[in-house]
Amino acid sequence: MLNKMKHEMPGISASPYRPLDEGGVRSVADAAFEVLAKSGMAVHSPTAFEAFRAAGAQVDADTRNVRLSRSLVEDAIDSNP
């Protein structure tokens, strides 16, 4: 085993990948919406920061943090073709 290249050594075995079902996708989306609404994200681009402010996001100019409500994100998604 010592003579094998690193890429030839077995890794940690895991169960086969299975795509998320509809409930799993919904859970991931809900968690993402919660993070955007509660924690937000840092936005250092002045242009992007002002665009979020103009769109109705909650912004903190001192920390450059932007929080997005679920409805704001869903409206933005729905507005794209």
N, C-alpha and C positions, 0 to 999 in steps of 0.2 A: 504494500500500500504506500510505502514511503516513496517509491519510484514513480508513482502516478502524478501527472500534472494536476494542479489545483482544480481545473475545470473538469477533470475526469473523476474526481472524488464525489461520492454521493452526497447530496445535500439533505436537508431536513425533509422528510416525507410529509406530504400534506394531502388533504382530500382534493379531488378534482374540482376545478373551477365550475361553478354553476351560475348562470346569470341570475340577477335579482328578479324576483317576481314583482308584480305590481305593488304589493304591500311594502316590499323592501325598497323599491324605488321611491315610494311615497315617504318612507321613513328617512331616507337620505336627504330628500328634498326638504322635508320639514326641519331636519337638523340644520341644514344650510340656511334656511330662512331665519331660524332662531339665532344663529350666530351673527348674521348680517343685522338683525334687528337689535340684539342685546349688546353684542361686543363691537360690531361694526368692523371697519378696516381703516388703516392709515392710508391717506391719499396725499401724496406730496406734490403732485402735478397741480399747479395753480389753475390751469384750464379745467382739468377734471374735477377739482374741488368745487369750483364755481358752477360747473354743470350739475353736480350733485345737489348743491345748494338751490339752484334754480329749479330743479326737478322736485324739490320738496323734501329732500333727505335732511335728517338731523345732523348738523355739522358742528364741530368744535374747532374754531380757528387756532386755538393755542396748541392743541395736540394733533391737529390735522386729521382727527378721527371723523369718519362718516358712518352713520347708522342708517340702514335702509329698511323701511317697513316692508312687510310681505306684499302688500298691495302695490307699493311703488315698483318692486321688482317684477311682480306679475304683470303690471300694466306695461312695463318696458318690454318684457318678453312678448306680450300680446301685440305690441305695436310693430314688431318686426315681421316681415313677410316669411 
